[in-house]
Amino acid sequence: MSHREVRAAVCTAFGASLEIETLRLAAPGPGQVQVSLHAVAICHSDIIYIDGGWGGDLPTVYGHEAAGRISAVGAGVEGFATGDAVLVSLIRSCGTCPNCGAGRPVLCTTSNPGPSPLSRADGTRVGAAMNCGAFAEAVTVHRSQIVSLPDTMPMPSAALLSCGVITGVGAAVHTACVRAGETVVVIGAGGVGLNAIQGARLAGAARIVAVDMLASKLEDAKAFGATDGILASEDAPWRKLREIAPAGADVVLVTVGAVPAYDSAPRFLGYGGRMIAVGMPHSGSVAAYQPDVVSSMGQHIVGSKMGDTVLSRDIPWMVDLYQQGRLELDALVSRTWSLDQINEAIADTKGGAARRNVIVF
């Protein structure tokens, strides 16, 4: 069989509601697997794409934070079988380019996904965004994008590992290399921010200070390991940090794609501090900072893509932490929705209060 029919939420115009359509999904080719999805989370990256913030071709199916069970295996794929529970990630890597060879598969430069596996009945190609297209009942993806999961793990919780959790935890642990005793500021206490807080806690930070516009989000942050909270709406909130940590922050993790957050982030840093850019504003956005301060105080500004994650290394580690009760996943799921409710779920996510909304099949 060359294809199967799947229901999917299709973006046909930027800024418009997604439309539920029945599409054709190609069978897996060499090196690919097909996964029947049980859950897919709504990430703010999906919303920025849907709103046209990063451009792209339409029609397209977004969604990239998913989990399910393998329904078909392509030629040459070893170690996986039909029925296996797996996580599905957007991280597609060739394994042989210089970045992959250096242990940074998130920066793979030669992995070409080829044509989208999705199409309409009339043959019109429909894009599968971020190598996934997971706002659909099933996906066909490269073998490098999946990792085995325990059969007993709840799929809505497992799905979060594929983007929001690894991005946040990884930014703290891998990119920032938070050390025991350091002071960490996390700007933004949403899905990624809460996981950056968890990462800082796991790394042994002495103080973890959450900064957000909403007081309710600061309370959320404390439930995930923040020791203190500062309202971003306060006048000069970085001065408030000096009351908590007079020397300033060793690490500031910017987990929201908002220019004001990037403008203010360096002001929280102390001598030798590291600012980690995690959240991604719309294309063309520009932030400002004082380079003489960065230079004279020996500070660093570093980008973190997907938490510098290595899926085969980090997912088993995080699953183990979850099973020990040391990494919270279940409480990250604000609510589950059906595919037919996806536009309501997106609107709820835009409201800012949700940790993660998850579509379940």
PEPE-V307649 format. One record per residue. N is the residue number from 1. RES is the residue in three letters. SS is DSSP state (helix for helix, strand for strand, loop for the rest). PHI is phi as a letter, one per 30 degrees, with the letter a starting at -180 (NA if undefined). BURIAL is # if it has 24 or more other C-alpha atoms within 12 Angstrom, else .. Layout:
N&RES&SS&PHI&BURIAL / N&RES&SS&PHI&BURIAL
This chain:
1&MET&loop&NA&. / 2&SER&loop&d&. / 3&HIS&strand&a&. / 4&ARG&strand&b&# / 5&GLU&strand&c&# / 6&VAL&strand&b&# / 7&ARG&strand&d&# / 8&ALA&strand&b&# / 9&ALA&strand&c&# / 10&VAL&strand&c&# / 11&CYS&strand&c&# / 12&THR&loop&c&# / 13&ALA&loop&a&. / 14&PHE&loop&d&# / 15&GLY&loop&i&. / 16&ALA&loop&c&. / 17&SER&loop&d&. / 18&LEU&loop&d&# / 19&GLU&strand&c&# / 20&ILE&strand&d&# / 21&GLU&strand&b&# / 22&THR&strand&c&# / 23&LEU&strand&c&# / 24&ARG&strand&c&# / 25&LEU&strand&c&# / 26&ALA&strand&d&# / 27&ALA&loop&d&# / 28&PRO&loop&d&# / 29&GLY&loop&c&# / 30&PRO&loop&e&. / 31&GLY&loop&i&# / 32&GLN&strand&c&# / 33&VAL&strand&b&# / 34&GLN&strand&c&# / 35&VAL&strand&b&# / 36&SER&strand&d&# / 37&LEU&strand&d&# / 38&HIS&strand&c&# / 39&ALA&strand&a&# / 40&VAL&strand&b&# / 41&ALA&strand&d&# / 42&ILE&loop&c&# / 43&CYS&loop&c&# / 44&HIS&helix&d&# / 45&SER&helix&d&# / 46&ASP&helix&e&# / 47&ILE&helix&d&# / 48&ILE&helix&d&# / 49&TYR&helix&d&# / 50&ILE&helix&d&# / 51&ASP&loop&d&# / 52&GLY&loop&i&. / 53&GLY&loop&d&. / 54&TRP&loop&b&. / 55&GLY&loop&i&. / 56&GLY&loop&j&# / 57&ASP&loop&c&. / 58&LEU&loop&b&# / 59&PRO&loop&d&# / 60&THR&strand&b&# / 61&VAL&strand&c&# / 62&TYR&loop&c&# / 63&GLY&loop&j&# / 64&HIS&loop&a&# / 65&GLU&strand&b&# / 66&ALA&strand&b&# / 67&ALA&strand&a&# / 68&GLY&strand&a&# / 69&ARG&strand&b&# / 70&ILE&strand&d&# / 71&SER&strand&c&# / 72&ALA&strand&a&# / 73&VAL&strand&b&# / 74&GLY&loop&d&# / 75&ALA&loop&d&. / 76&GLY&loop&i&. / 77&VAL&loop&c&. / 78&GLU&loop&c&. / 79&GLY&loop&i&. / 80&PHE&loop&b&# / 81&ALA&loop&b&. / 82&THR&loop&e&. / 83&GLY&loop&j&. / 84&ASP&loop&d&# / 85&ALA&strand&d&# / 86&VAL&strand&b&# / 87&LEU&strand&c&# / 88&VAL&strand&c&# / 89&SER&loop&c&# / 90&LEU&loop&d&# / 91&ILE&loop&d&# / 92&ARG&loop&c&# / 93&SER&loop&b&# / 94&CYS&loop&d&# / 95&GLY&loop&i&# / 96&THR&loop&b&. / 97&CYS&loop&d&. / 98&PRO&helix&e&. / 99&ASN&helix&d&. / 100&CYS&helix&d&# / 101&GLY&helix&d&. / 102&ALA&loop&d&. / 103&GLY&loop&i&. / 104&ARG&loop&b&# / 105&PRO&helix&d&# / 106&VAL&helix&d&# / 107&LEU&helix&c&# / 108&CYS&loop&e&# / 109&THR&loop&c&. / 110&THR&loop&b&. / 111&SER&loop&d&# / 112&ASN&loop&c&. / 113&PRO&loop&d&# / 114&GLY&loop&i&. / 115&PRO&loop&d&. / 116&SER&loop&d&# / 117&PRO&loop&d&# / 118&LEU&strand&c&# / 119&SER&strand&a&# / 120&ARG&loop&d&# / 121&ALA&loop&d&. / 122&ASP&loop&d&. / 123&GLY&loop&j&. / 124&THR&loop&d&. / 125&ARG&strand&d&. / 126&VAL&strand&c&# / 127&GLY&strand&d&# / 128&ALA&strand&c&# / 129&ALA&helix&d&# / 130&MET&helix&h&# / 131&ASN&helix&i&# / 132&CYS&loop&b&# / 133&GLY&loop&i&# / 134&ALA&loop&c&# / 135&PHE&loop&d&# / 136&ALA&strand&a&# / 137&GLU&loop&d&# / 138&ALA&strand&a&# / 139&VAL&strand&b&# / 140&THR&strand&c&# / 141&VAL&strand&b&# / 142&HIS&strand&d&# / 143&ARG&helix&e&# / 144&SER&helix&d&# / 145&GLN&helix&c&# / 146&ILE&strand&b&# / 147&VAL&strand&b&# / 148&SER&strand&d&# / 149&LEU&loop&b&# / 150&PRO&loop&d&# / 151&ASP&loop&e&. / 152&THR&loop&d&. / 153&MET&loop&d&# / 154&PRO&loop&d&# / 155&MET&helix&d&# / 156&PRO&helix&e&# / 157&SER&helix&d&# / 158&ALA&helix&d&# / 159&ALA&helix&e&# / 160&LEU&helix&d&# / 161&LEU&helix&d&# / 162&SER&helix&d&# / 163&CYS&helix&b&# / 164&GLY&helix&e&# / 165&VAL&helix&d&# / 166&ILE&helix&d&# / 167&THR&helix&d&# / 168&GLY&helix&d&# / 169&VAL&helix&d&# / 170&GLY&helix&d&# / 171&ALA&helix&d&# / 172&ALA&helix&d&# / 173&VAL&helix&d&# / 174&HIS&helix&c&# / 175&THR&helix&d&# / 176&ALA&loop&d&# / 177&CYS&loop&h&# / 178&VAL&loop&e&# / 179&ARG&loop&c&# / 180&ALA&loop&e&. / 181&GLY&loop&j&. / 182&GLU&loop&d&# / 183&THR&strand&c&# / 184&VAL&strand&b&# / 185&VAL&strand&c&# / 186&VAL&strand&c&# / 187&ILE&strand&c&# / 188&GLY&loop&j&# / 189&ALA&loop&c&# / 190&GLY&loop&d&# / 191&GLY&helix&e&# / 192&VAL&helix&d&# / 193&GLY&helix&d&# / 194&LEU&helix&d&# / 195&ASN&helix&d&# / 196&ALA&helix&d&# / 197&ILE&helix&d&# / 198&GLN&helix&d&# / 199&GLY&helix&d&# / 200&ALA&helix&d&# / 201&ARG&helix&d&# / 202&LEU&helix&d&# / 203&ALA&helix&d&# / 204&GLY&loop&j&. / 205&ALA&loop&e&# / 206&ALA&loop&d&# / 207&ARG&strand&b&# / 208&ILE&strand&b&# / 209&VAL&strand&c&# / 210&ALA&strand&d&# / 211&VAL&strand&b&# / 212&ASP&strand&a&# / 213&MET&loop&d&# / 214&LEU&loop&c&# / 215&ALA&helix&d&. / 216&SER&helix&d&. / 217&LYS&helix&d&# / 218&LEU&helix&d&# / 219&GLU&helix&d&# / 220&ASP&helix&e&# / 221&ALA&helix&e&# / 222&LYS&helix&d&# / 223&ALA&helix&d&# / 224&PHE&loop&c&# / 225&GLY&loop&k&# / 226&ALA&loop&d&# / 227&THR&loop&c&# / 228&ASP&strand&b&# / 229&GLY&strand&b&# / 230&ILE&strand&b&# / 231&LEU&strand&d&# / 232&ALA&loop&d&# / 233&SER&loop&d&. / 234&GLU&loop&d&. / 235&ASP&loop&d&. / 236&ALA&loop&h&. / 237&PRO&helix&d&# / 238&TRP&helix&d&# / 239&ARG&helix&d&# / 240&LYS&helix&d&# / 241&LEU&helix&d&# / 242&ARG&helix&d&. / 243&GLU&helix&d&. / 244&ILE&helix&d&# / 245&ALA&loop&b&# / 246&PRO&loop&e&. / 247&ALA&loop&d&# / 248&GLY&loop&i&# / 249&ALA&strand&d&# / 250&ASP&strand&d&# / 251&VAL&strand&b&# / 252&VAL&strand&b&# / 253&LEU&strand&c&# / 254&VAL&strand&c&# / 255&THR&loop&c&# / 256&VAL&loop&c&# / 257&GLY&loop&d&# / 258&ALA&loop&b&# / 259&VAL&helix&e&# / 260&PRO&helix&e&# / 261&ALA&helix&d&# / 262&TYR&helix&d&# / 263&ASP&helix&d&. / 264&SER&helix&d&# / 265&ALA&helix&e&# / 266&PRO&helix&d&# / 267&ARG&helix&d&# / 268&PHE&helix&d&# / 269&LEU&strand&d&# / 270&GLY&strand&c&# / 271&TYR&strand&e&. / 272&GLY&strand&i&# / 273&GLY&strand&d&# / 274&ARG&strand&c&# / 275&MET&strand&c&# / 276&ILE&strand&c&# / 277&ALA&strand&d&# / 278&VAL&loop&c&# / 279&GLY&loop&d&# / 280&MET&loop&c&# / 281&PRO&loop&d&# / 282&HIS&loop&e&. / 283&SER&loop&e&. / 284&GLY&loop&j&. / 285&SER&loop&d&. / 286&VAL&loop&b&. / 287&ALA&loop&c&. / 288&ALA&loop&b&. / 289&TYR&loop&a&. / 290&GLN&loop&c&. / 291&PRO&helix&d&. / 292&ASP&helix&d&. / 293&VAL&helix&d&. / 294&VAL&helix&e&# / 295&SER&helix&d&. / 296&SER&helix&d&. / 297&MET&loop&c&. / 298&GLY&loop&i&. / 299&GLN&loop&d&# / 300&HIS&strand&b&# / 301&ILE&strand&b&# / 302&VAL&strand&b&# / 303&GLY&strand&d&# / 304&SER&loop&b&# / 305&LYS&loop&c&# / 306&MET&helix&h&# / 307&GLY&helix&i&# / 308&ASP&helix&h&# / 309&THR&loop&d&# / 310&VAL&loop&c&# / 311&LEU&helix&e&# / 312&SER&helix&d&# / 313&ARG&helix&d&. / 314&ASP&helix&d&# / 315&ILE&helix&d&# / 316&PRO&helix&e&# / 317&TRP&helix&d&. / 318&MET&helix&d&# / 319&VAL&helix&d&# / 320&ASP&helix&d&. / 321&LEU&helix&d&. / 322&TYR&helix&d&# / 323&GLN&helix&d&. / 324&GLN&helix&d&. / 325&GLY&loop&i&. / 326&ARG&loop&c&. / 327&LEU&loop&b&# / 328&GLU&loop&d&# / 329&LEU&loop&b&# / 330&ASP&helix&e&# / 331&ALA&helix&d&# / 332&LEU&helix&d&# / 333&VAL&strand&d&# / 334&SER&strand&d&# / 335&ARG&strand&a&# / 336&THR&strand&c&# / 337&TRP&strand&b&# / 338&SER&loop&d&# / 339&LEU&helix&e&# / 340&ASP&helix&d&# / 341&GLN&helix&c&# / 342&ILE&helix&d&# / 343&ASN&helix&d&# / 344&GLU&helix&d&. / 345&ALA&helix&d&# / 346&ILE&helix&d&# / 347&ALA&helix&d&. / 348&ASP&helix&d&# / 349&THR&helix&d&# / 350&LYS&helix&d&# / 351&GLY&loop&d&. / 352&GLY&loop&j&# / 353&ALA&loop&d&# / 354&ALA&loop&d&# / 355&ARG&loop&d&# / 356&ARG&strand&a&# / 357&ASN&strand&c&# / 358&VAL&strand&b&# / 359&ILE&strand&d&# / 360&VAL&strand&c&# / 361&PHE&loop&c&#
